[in-house]
Amino acid sequence: MKQLRIKVLVGLFLVAGVLAWGGARLWDSFGTLPSVPVAAPIVLALLASVLAATAFSLRVRLREQRERRPGAKGVDPLVAARAVVFGQASALVSSLVAGLYGGVGVFLLASGLDVGPRRDQAIYAGLSVLAGAAVVVAALFLERVCKLPEDDGKGNGGVNSVV
């Protein structure tokens, strides 16, 4: 499984942001812009907390297993692989979503915050971008926790490790 590349995530964020900014300008010229949902930053923050909790749980269990503590609960490699795939998918989707809300937020900031609802929408969009960044950080941490050790040149690069 390949590691996430930060360049890919940033590229997704920027492309989605530019497209959302242009789309928001176009949409606003024809009518009213759809609102940024209040639930968007909440859902992204919940996703970030689930990913972080999974990473911390796996890290503790892997450390106990590596130290061969009595009664240590092992980690099934398939569970770790599924967690990493979930984290990678979450990071990709959240960078895309954060880019969309970031583009809309930039449009709202540029159009002026004199109107109360636009100011609220810009705040929700900004919080969504921050929560999306938290998802990416949690996913990268989860990926790092589950990474196999590097090959030591003796041909057993991580064979004895669980994850």
N, C-alpha and C positions, 0 to 999 in steps of 0.2 A: 504494500500500500504506500502510495507516495505522500509525502508531507505537504501540508498546505503551504503555499507560497504567499507571502505578504504582498508581493507585487500584484498577484492575481486578485487578491481581496481589495487592494487599493484601486486597481484598475476597474473592477466591477463597481466599486463605490463611486468613482469619478464619472464613469460612463453613464451610470444610472442617474447620478446627480445632474449631469448636463442635459440628459434627455428629459428628466422630470422638470427642470427649470424651463426648458423650451416648451414642453407640454403645458406647464402652468401658465406661461405667458400667452400661449395660443388659446387655451381654455378660458382664461380670464378676459381675453378680448372679445369672446363670443358670449360670455355670460358669467355666472358666478362660479368660482373655483370650489370644487368639493372640499369639505372640511377634513382636517387631519383627525382621525379618531382619538379620543382620550385613552382608549385601551391600548393603542399601539406601543407606547413606552412601557406600559405595565406588562404586557405580554412578553416583550423583549427582555425586560428585567427578570421576569419569572424564568424565562428560558436560560438566561445567564446564570441565575442562581441554581437551577437544576444541573447545568453543566459543571459549575464549580463544585457543587456538593458531590456529584459523581466523581470528579477528579480527586477531591480530597479523600473520599471513601476508598477509591482504588489505590491511591498513594499509600494510605495507611496499611491496607491489606497486603499490598506488594512488599512494603518494607518489612512487615511482620513475617511474610513468607521468605523473603531473602535472608532475614536474620534467623530463620528456622526456630521461631518462638513456639513453645508448646501450645497447642490449641489454636494456632493461627489458621484463619480461614483463608484458603487459597483463592486465587482468581482464575477462573476458567478463561483460557485464551480467546475463546469465541466471544465471551462477554466483553472482554477488553477491546476486541476488534470491533464489535458492534457499537461500543461506546465511542470509539474513535470515529467511526463512520458517521454516527449521529452528530458528533461534534463538528466534523468537517462539513456536513450538509448544513448544519445550523449556521456555521460561520459564513458559508457561501450565500445562503439565503438572507441572513441578517445584514451582510455587507451590501447586498442588492437593495434591501428594504431601507436601510439607513441612507443609502445614496438617493433613493426616491424621496424620502422625507427631507433629506438635506437639500436637494434641489428645490423642493417646494418651499422650504424654510428660507433659502436664499432669495427666492422670488418674493416671498412675503416681506422680508427685510428690505429689499430694494424698492418695493412698492409703497413703503411707508407703514408705520405702525400707529397711525393716528386713530384708526378705528379699533375699538376694543376687541371684537371678534378676531380680527387679523392678528392682533398682538397675541391673543390666546393660541391661535393656530401656529404662530411662529414658535411659541414656547413649547407646544406639544411636539412640533417637528424637531426642535433642538433636543428635547428630552429623548425622542425616538432615536436620534443619531447617537446620543451618548449611550443609551441602552443597547443599541446595535453594536457599538464598539465594545461594550462589556461582554456581549455574547462572543465576539471574535476573540477577545482576550481569554475568556474561560475555555473556549474551544482549543485555542493554542496551548493552554496549560494542560488540558486533558490529553491532548496529543503528546505533549512532552512527558507526562506521567506514564503513558502507556508505551513509550518508545523502547524498542529493544536495544540492548547495549551494542556498541560498535564492535566490529570484528577485530579480535586481538591479533590476527595474523597466524594463529595456531589452528585455524579451521573450525573452531567451536564458537563463533561469534554469536552468542546469545542462545545457543542450543539448550543449555541447561536452565535458562531463564524462562519464566512463565510468559512474560509479556515483553 
